[in-house]
């Protein structure tokens, strides 16, 4: 999966800094005016974890 803004925000905020998905959602909304539902972030997060398992 490409590292778009959503993936970068999830990796940086949720995985590295242990922020909640709500915080990531607010960050994307305020910084980039990207309005997403939390379920979309959860799906992207699952894809990231599956991708990391496949690499390892």
DAZIZI-V69934 format. One record per residue. N is the residue number from 1. RES is the residue in one letter. SS is DSSP state (helix for helix, strand for strand, loop for the rest). PSI is psi in degrees with one decimal (* if undefined). Layout:
BEGIN
N&RES&SS&PSI  N&RES&SS&PSI
END
This chain:
BEGIN
1&X&loop&139.3  2&X&loop&151.5  3&X&loop&78.5  4&X&loop&-176.2  5&X&helix&-37.3  6&X&helix&-46.2  7&X&helix&-42.9  8&X&helix&-43.1  9&X&helix&-41.4  10&X&helix&-45.0  11&X&helix&-44.5  12&X&helix&-48.0  13&X&helix&-49.2  14&X&helix&-46.8  15&X&helix&-44.9  16&X&helix&-42.5  17&X&loop&1.5  18&X&loop&36.7  19&X&loop&157.8  20&X&loop&164.3  21&X&helix&-29.9  22&X&helix&-39.5  23&X&helix&-40.7  24&X&helix&-42.1  25&X&helix&-45.2  26&X&helix&-40.6  27&X&helix&-48.6  28&X&helix&-36.9  29&X&helix&-44.6  30&X&helix&-41.4  31&X&helix&-44.6  32&X&helix&0.2  33&X&loop&38.8  34&X&loop&113.4  35&X&loop&115.3  36&X&loop&152.9  37&X&loop&156.2  38&X&helix&-29.8  39&X&helix&-33.5  40&X&helix&-41.7  41&X&helix&-38.0  42&X&helix&-40.5  43&X&helix&-45.1  44&X&helix&-38.5  45&X&helix&-40.9  46&X&helix&-39.6  47&X&helix&-38.6  48&X&helix&-46.0  49&X&helix&-37.1  50&X&helix&-39.0  51&X&helix&-41.2  52&X&helix&-35.9  53&X&helix&-37.3  54&X&helix&-34.7  55&X&helix&-38.7  56&X&loop&*
END
